[in-house]
């Protein structure tokens, strides 16, 4: 199991710790570093900044939002950074949810998310292969555009720039069983949002068609600390926000995932409290047991013991959200 560093997205402004953490991760032998985006900082610019100040560590987006860019634009970002970094790019994509897609990007959330994702990946792969002009008779991503409000003058094009790698890895963030199953068929890897090494049966059927070499790369908060309860607070805060606020009361993919993992009653309670404006109560309502099983928190000995269960399952890459260099070093030592 390889280690990666997940930096997420910025809050109010740039985090000055991100670059030193990425450089330390490279020095310690981490395989990859990953950036994200929501409705603030983008994923590609910070990754390019890190690429210019590192030399070996792989560079991933976890995730770049599909609604933010056309698939050809995303492929341009990926092939450009792959060239500039010497072939270190890994493209992680996610569909996001209706609240963000329609509220931030001003686009309709696709009524057939599986089809929209499949078309998006198809176009990206066509650009990267550069075998022929990019063309797709698609429902969501038709190329060339043939809509009634167009000129009818569009023509299929090949990228001017020759991609460095036709097989640049494409990973997908997926939560629902059908979406995960499709990911196993069309992508090079999967980026789970919550992963419990004690509940791998939740994903077993959906991953049945994955090919050899398929990457399973979940993110997990990691912190070496003496007080487990205190160390879990950032995990609970994240869960309270995503399960309570990242979606509508009637359609929240994160809450649905928590329910499938055995915490349905707790997930609905967190939603209820968060949407009522009782955010602190929503965070407190997150069970310590759930926060604990999807993270690596506590003294070194405890993390060492728990890390073994992560290694035993199908996880190929553990992407750690680690707040300090000491935690990075401990994990590197334990995983060596």
Phi, psi and omega in degrees: 000122180273159178253142173229157177254122177258120182262344180070207179244166181289156169267240182296329180201183180300142178267113182295346181278344188297311182296312176301324178295317179296319179293323177292320178299318177297315180299325182278356178093014176299145183282327190207161173226141190229139175243167184220180175208152175227271172219053180207255176290148177269171185275327190278324184295310176300326180293323177293321177300316179292320181301322183289344185242013173226174183226339186236324189296138178290155189237118184232154172255126182219076004228162168273133186277129183297325182292342184285337187211150170295157181298327178291324178295316178299317179297324176298314177303312185294314183290328178294310181292329177297318176297310186296331183263000181075036175083036183253001189282139172229122187263108175258128185238150176215148182280337188066200183231173183303324183298318181280314183300314183272326183278328183256314183270349176065035180233152178290137174291131186298135179287342174235082184302325181295317179294316180299318179294316181299317179295318181300311181295322178302312181295315179302315181294324177298317179298315184290329178283326180051044180271335183200166174305140184287121182215140179206125174274071189257160177280322184252330184229062181287136177221128351294163180290130181235020181295157182297340180267006179267179180272340185080008184262356181294147177224151181294137184231151169261149178298137177298315180281132176282117179303146178293321182224125174289335184257028175308127186296134176243120179243155181234138169274117184221145182239317181286153182303317180292322179293319178295318180298318177295321177303317180297333182274323192249348186247172177267351180186170183233138178248087179293143177281309176242131178229126175248116180294348178264359182228041183296342179295339178300330185252354191302310182295319182293332182265008187299329185264011181293145182274168175297136181088000179294132183269135171241109191231079179281155173263143179212133174292134179229135177204125173277119182202163181278325186259106182296317181301315179293321180294335179278348183302315177297327178294315180294324178296317178297314181296319179301320181289312183290315183285325181273323191244344183269066180151172180272158180303327182268350182209093180225106185296327182291318178295321179297321179294316179300322178296317179294337181272010174102010183234047185296312182299317181293321180297316181293326179292319178299315178302312182301314181292316183295315182289343175273003180085007182261067191291320180297321177294324179298318179295316179295334181283348177291121182297134175303325183297320180289314179300323184288320186285345178255012182222177177230094188228139174131191178298161182306315184297322180292316180295320179301316180295316183286331180298331180299323181290331176291324181289331187285337183270200184276003182295127177260329183221122176261114182263107189265132169269094186246130186275352187208154180299328181299315178298317177303315181294316180299315180296320178298319180293318183289332184265000183282000000 
